[in-house]
Amino acid sequence: MNARRFSLAAALITLVAAGCAEKEPPPKPEVARPVKVQILSDKLHGEERGFPAKVESNQRATLSFHVAGTLDKILVREGDLVKQGQLLAQLDPKDFELKIAESKAAYDKAQADFSRAKELIRNGYISRSDYDQLDTTYKQARASLAQARQNLAYTSLKAPYEARVAKRYIENFEQVQANQEIFALRGEELLEISFDVPEDLLINLKQSDSPPTTTTFAWAEFPLAGDKRYPLIFKELSAQANENTQTFKATFFMEVPEVITVLPGMNAVVIVDLPKNAFIGWNLPLSALDRRSGEPQVWVFDTESRTAAPRAVRFEPDGIQTVLVTEGLNPGDTVIVAGVSELKTGMKLYPLRNYEQAELN
């Protein structure tokens, strides 16, 4: 009887297990992830190349008083355009005027004593050593008076050339020390624009004659100027590369534009005209770079396996949101340009069509 019950129970368990097994859903196929891509063209060369650049002033100066004192007047504000010789700030002159009066009195006495000594030594009434002492005292008094007058002149701080006040470091009525920074000036006649040039493009930067003349191979563009380009004048190229970026600093002159306001510190893009055989590379959005491995990589999509693999690249900055990849890619490569931080080797993917990518932008 017990054996019969055991057999029935075993059969029941087998049937239940079989029923459960039939209810388990089959494994779902892997869903391909949509990705934005960019197909690299065959055009590896071009006639122009853009470089992110920084505007600087051609003339820069930090102004300070040569003497200590109390600041009595500040006559300009940051951003003001000042003329050559214009008074910018003034120290309280009272102590300096008093010093001139004291020095003048000492000078007058020393001059009178020395004049008498000239008569006395001719008549033999004083010794040569006394005469020499009075001569020395007179010369010292004369020098002290000249220095006192010079110090009074030093209480006026004037612009050495036409410039714009870039920075003011002190407030009115403060006590200032000699050579303490008061203003920073930036010249207005010419601006400097600097940018970094990769080593392989150095030969394409042609130096102009001296004095420099406006070139026909480099221009500056500014966001506020639209498509307007401003011609540049070559100044210099650094002799040593930056240790971190292995690029060379190029500096150009630019005349101050009349239509738009361009100030030192502003960003610009320098367009350089390159020979047709000069290698440029491919512009990719910054979002195409994957740095999870510690080295810059991009993901290249394989149309046969429908997967992507990382590929090490070399790149250069080419704008705020773009980079220029110069090594590691080939014409016709399909590069994933968004969401790369979520990608894994072997992950199934499908590239969005052009209109689908446009809808995501």
C-alpha positions in Angstrom: 0.0 0.0 0.0 2.8 2.4 0.9 4.7 1.6 -2.2 1.6 2.4 -4.3 1.2 5.7 -2.6 4.8 6.5 -3.2 4.5 5.7 -6.9 1.5 8.0 -7.2 3.2 10.8 -5.5 6.3 10.5 -7.7 4.2 10.5 -10.8 2.3 13.6 -9.6 5.6 15.5 -9.0 6.8 14.5 -12.4 3.6 15.8 -14.0 3.8 19.1 -12.1 7.4 19.6 -13.0 6.7 18.9 -16.6 3.9 21.5 -16.5 6.1 24.1 -15.0 8.8 23.5 -17.6 6.3 24.0 -20.3 5.3 27.4 -18.9 8.9 28.9 -18.8 9.2 31.5 -21.7 11.9 30.9 -24.3 15.0 33.2 -24.0 14.5 36.6 -25.6 16.8 37.5 -28.5 19.2 40.4 -27.8 17.8 43.7 -28.8 20.1 45.8 -30.9 20.9 49.2 -29.4 20.4 52.2 -31.7 23.5 54.4 -32.1 24.3 57.7 -33.9 27.1 57.3 -36.4 29.3 59.3 -38.7 30.7 57.7 -41.9 34.2 59.1 -42.6 34.6 60.4 -46.1 37.5 59.6 -48.5 38.6 63.3 -48.4 41.6 63.3 -46.1 43.0 66.6 -47.3 41.7 70.1 -47.5 42.6 73.7 -48.1 41.6 75.2 -44.8 42.0 74.3 -41.1 40.5 75.9 -38.1 42.3 76.3 -34.8 40.8 77.4 -31.4 42.7 80.6 -30.4 42.9 83.2 -27.7 43.0 86.9 -28.1 45.8 88.8 -26.3 47.0 92.4 -26.3 50.1 93.3 -28.2 51.0 95.9 -25.6 50.7 94.9 -21.9 51.9 96.9 -18.9 51.4 96.8 -15.2 51.5 100.3 -13.7 52.6 101.3 -10.2 53.8 104.3 -8.3 57.6 104.6 -7.7 56.9 106.0 -4.2 54.7 105.0 -1.3 51.8 107.2 -0.2 48.1 107.5 0.3 46.0 107.2 -2.9 44.1 110.5 -3.2 42.4 110.1 -6.6 41.5 107.3 -9.0 40.4 108.9 -12.3 39.6 105.9 -14.5 37.6 102.7 -14.3 38.2 99.2 -15.6 37.4 99.1 -19.3 38.1 102.8 -19.9 40.1 103.8 -23.0 42.9 106.2 -22.0 45.2 108.4 -24.1 49.0 108.6 -23.8 50.0 110.8 -20.9 46.5 110.8 -19.4 46.5 111.0 -15.6 45.1 107.8 -14.1 45.7 108.1 -10.4 47.2 110.6 -7.9 48.8 110.1 -4.5 48.3 112.7 -1.8 51.1 115.3 -2.6 51.2 117.1 0.8 54.1 115.1 2.4 56.1 115.4 -0.9 55.5 119.1 -1.2 56.7 119.5 2.4 59.8 117.5 1.6 60.5 119.8 -1.3 60.3 122.8 0.9 62.7 121.3 3.4 65.1 120.2 0.7 64.9 123.7 -0.9 65.8 125.4 2.4 68.8 123.0 2.9 69.9 123.6 -0.7 69.7 127.4 -0.4 71.8 127.4 2.8 74.4 125.0 1.2 74.6 127.1 -1.9 75.1 130.3 0.1 77.8 128.6 2.3 79.6 127.3 -0.8 79.5 130.7 -2.5 81.1 132.3 0.5 83.7 129.5 0.6 84.8 130.3 -2.9 85.7 133.8 -1.8 87.3 132.7 1.5 89.5 130.0 -0.1 90.9 132.6 -2.6 91.9 134.8 0.3 93.3 131.9 2.3 90.7 132.2 5.2 89.6 128.6 5.1 91.5 125.3 4.5 91.1 123.2 1.4 89.5 120.4 3.4 86.8 122.8 4.7 86.2 124.0 1.2 85.8 120.5 -0.1 83.4 119.7 2.7 81.2 122.7 1.9 81.3 121.6 -1.8 80.2 118.1 -0.9 77.3 119.4 1.3 76.2 121.7 -1.6 76.1 118.9 -4.1 74.3 116.6 -1.7 71.7 119.3 -1.0 71.2 119.8 -4.8 70.7 116.1 -5.4 68.3 115.8 -2.5 66.2 118.7 -3.9 66.2 117.1 -7.3 65.1 113.8 -5.8 62.3 115.5 -3.8 61.0 117.1 -6.9 61.2 113.8 -8.8 59.3 112.1 -6.0 56.5 114.7 -6.3 56.3 113.9 -10.0 56.0 110.2 -9.1 52.8 110.9 -7.2 51.1 111.2 -10.6 50.4 107.9 -12.5 50.0 108.5 -16.2 49.3 106.2 -19.2 52.5 105.4 -21.1 50.5 104.9 -24.4 47.0 104.7 -25.6 45.4 101.7 -24.0 42.5 100.2 -22.2 42.4 99.7 -18.5 42.2 96.0 -18.1 42.4 95.7 -14.3 42.4 98.0 -11.2 44.0 96.4 -8.1 43.3 99.0 -5.4 40.6 101.3 -4.1 40.8 105.0 -3.4 42.3 106.4 -0.2 44.3 103.2 0.5 47.9 103.3 1.5 50.1 102.0 -1.3 53.7 100.9 -1.3 56.3 101.7 -3.9 56.0 99.4 -7.0 52.7 98.0 -5.8 50.5 97.1 -8.8 47.8 99.7 -9.4 46.5 99.1 -13.0 47.0 96.7 -15.8 46.8 98.2 -19.3 46.3 96.5 -22.6 47.2 98.3 -25.9 44.6 99.1 -28.5 46.5 99.5 -31.7 47.1 95.8 -32.4 45.8 92.6 -30.9 47.7 89.3 -30.7 46.0 86.0 -31.4 47.7 82.8 -30.3 46.9 79.1 -31.0 48.6 75.7 -30.9 49.9 74.1 -34.1 50.6 70.4 -34.5 54.1 69.5 -35.6 53.0 68.0 -39.0 51.5 71.4 -40.0 54.5 73.6 -39.1 55.8 73.7 -42.6 52.5 75.3 -43.8 52.9 78.4 -41.7 54.8 80.8 -44.0 56.6 83.6 -42.3 56.2 87.1 -43.7 58.9 89.7 -44.3 59.9 92.3 -41.7 58.1 94.6 -41.1 55.2 92.1 -41.1 52.5 92.5 -43.8 49.0 91.2 -43.8 49.1 87.6 -45.0 46.7 85.8 -47.3 46.8 82.4 -45.5 45.4 83.2 -42.0 42.2 84.8 -40.8 40.4 85.2 -37.5 36.7 84.5 -37.0 34.6 85.5 -33.9 31.2 84.3 -32.9 29.8 87.9 -32.9 31.0 88.6 -36.4 29.2 85.8 -38.2 31.0 84.7 -41.3 33.2 87.8 -41.3 36.9 87.0 -41.5 39.7 89.3 -40.3 43.2 89.0 -41.9 46.1 88.3 -39.6 49.8 89.3 -39.7 52.4 86.6 -38.8 54.4 87.4 -35.7 56.3 84.4 -34.4 56.3 80.7 -33.9 57.7 79.1 -30.7 60.9 77.1 -31.1 60.0 74.4 -28.6 56.9 72.2 -28.4 54.6 72.0 -25.4 55.7 69.0 -23.4 52.1 67.8 -22.8 50.5 68.4 -26.2 53.5 68.3 -28.5 52.2 71.4 -30.3 53.9 74.7 -31.1 52.5 78.1 -30.2 51.9 80.4 -33.2 51.2 84.1 -32.7 49.7 86.5 -35.2 48.9 90.2 -35.1 45.4 91.6 -35.9 44.2 95.2 -36.3 41.5 96.1 -33.9 38.1 95.7 -35.7 35.9 98.8 -35.9 32.5 97.0 -36.3 32.8 94.5 -33.4 34.4 94.8 -30.0 37.3 92.3 -29.6 39.0 92.3 -26.2 42.0 90.4 -24.8 40.8 87.1 -23.3 38.1 86.4 -25.9 38.0 83.2 -27.9 38.4 83.1 -31.6 39.0 80.6 -34.4 42.0 81.0 -36.7 41.5 79.8 -40.2 44.7 78.8 -41.9 44.9 78.2 -45.7 46.8 75.0 -46.2 48.2 73.4 -49.4 45.8 70.9 -51.0 48.1 68.0 -50.1 48.2 69.0 -46.4 46.7 66.2 -44.3 43.9 67.4 -42.1 42.0 64.5 -40.7 38.4 64.1 -39.6 36.2 66.3 -37.5 34.3 64.4 -34.9 32.1 65.6 -32.0 33.7 65.5 -28.6 31.0 62.9 -27.6 32.7 60.4 -29.9 35.7 60.0 -27.6 35.7 57.3 -25.0 38.4 57.7 -22.2 37.3 54.8 -19.9 40.5 52.9 -20.7 42.7 55.9 -19.9 43.6 56.5 -23.5 41.4 58.3 -26.1 39.4 55.8 -28.2 36.5 55.8 -30.6 34.1 53.0 -31.4 34.0 51.8 -35.0 30.9 50.0 -36.1 31.2 46.8 -38.2 28.3 46.4 -40.6 28.7 42.6 -40.9 28.7 41.6 -37.2 26.5 44.6 -36.2 28.9 45.2 -33.3 31.5 47.8 -32.6 35.1 47.7 -31.4 37.2 50.4 -29.7 40.1 51.9 -31.6 42.9 54.0 -30.2 43.2 57.4 -31.9 45.2 60.6 -31.8 43.3 63.9 -31.9 43.6 67.6 -31.5 41.1 70.2 -30.2 39.2 71.7 -33.0 36.6 73.8 -31.3 34.6 73.8 -28.1 32.6 70.7 -29.0 34.7 69.0 -31.7 38.0 67.3 -32.1 40.2 66.6 -35.1 41.2 62.9 -35.3 44.6 62.7 -37.1 45.5 59.0 -36.5 43.8 55.7 -36.0 40.9 55.9 -38.5 40.5 55.2 -42.2 38.3 56.4 -45.0 34.9 54.7 -44.9 35.0 53.9 -41.2 31.6 54.2 -39.4 32.2 55.9 -36.1 29.7 56.0 -33.2 29.5 59.6 -32.1 27.2 59.5 -29.0 26.6 57.3 -26.0 30.0 55.6 -26.2 30.3 55.4 -22.4 27.6 52.6 -22.5 29.2 50.5 -25.3 30.7 47.1 -24.7 32.5 44.8 -27.1 30.1 42.4 -28.7 27.0 44.5 -28.0 24.5 44.3 -30.9 23.9 47.7 -32.4 22.1 49.3 -35.3 23.0 52.7 -36.8 20.2 55.3 -36.9 19.3 56.5 -40.4 20.0 60.1 -41.2 16.5 61.4 -40.6 16.4 59.6 -37.3 19.7 61.2 -36.2 18.4 64.6 -37.3 15.3 64.1 -35.1 17.6 63.4 -32.1 19.7 66.6 -32.6 
